[in-house]
Amino acid sequence: MAENIKLLIAEDEAALGQIIKESLETRDFEVILCENGEKAYEKYNSESPDILVLDVMMPKKDGFTLAKEIRAIDNTIPIIFLTAKSQTADVVEGFSIGGNDYLKKPFSMEELIVRIHNLINRTAVQKTSKVFEVGDYSFDFPKQQLQFRDEESVQLTHREAHLLFHLIQNKNKVLDRSLILNKLWGTDDFFSTRSMDVFITKLRKKLKKDENIQIINVRGYGYKLTV
């Protein structure tokens, strides 16, 4: 329920930030509004929010820098970026540093709320999931760590971990591209599709020590993890 969700918003456009805050509060969210990245980092530490909504372009500390600092100490809190940018490189960077979703301005409150609930539910699933064996790898989904045999674990980003989780859940089956894009990215548009391709490439590199593991591109349909 929304009344159990504490949300931190970092938005330097005062009018927009207030609109978002008031709209969410009428739907029973508890909202903390910050006007810059430095203040948001302070409130993150003192208020322990359940989810972060961060504007990318902010004074003192931008949203990407703030997310990197938070991801260094917290791998699980969901992060949504708000931005007017639409370049593929910006979208990929946001996901690569640990963002979970990317909402382009202008957006509707209904869309933001749906994405908030999706991420909260997804995080709940992650916390209750176990460690998976994938060939010679072990994958700790709650901790977002991938380990090859007895070597040191590799830390995955939130997006990498969730994509690998769904590939494992559908092992030896084709994972529908549109379905997973809508589930993890919230849309199957061109930018999200390019972003997913980048993350598939990253996962292939991190799984390459076991030659029996393959992530196959099934043209026109999606991807299949085979072991």
Helices and strands as residue ranges (DSSP letters): G 2-4, E 6-10, H 14-25, E 30-34, H 37-47, E 51-55, H 63-71, E 79-83, H 88-96, E 101-104, H 109-128, E 131-134, E 137-140, E 145-148, E 154-155, H 158-169, E 174-176, H 177-184, H 190-206, E 214-218, E 222-226
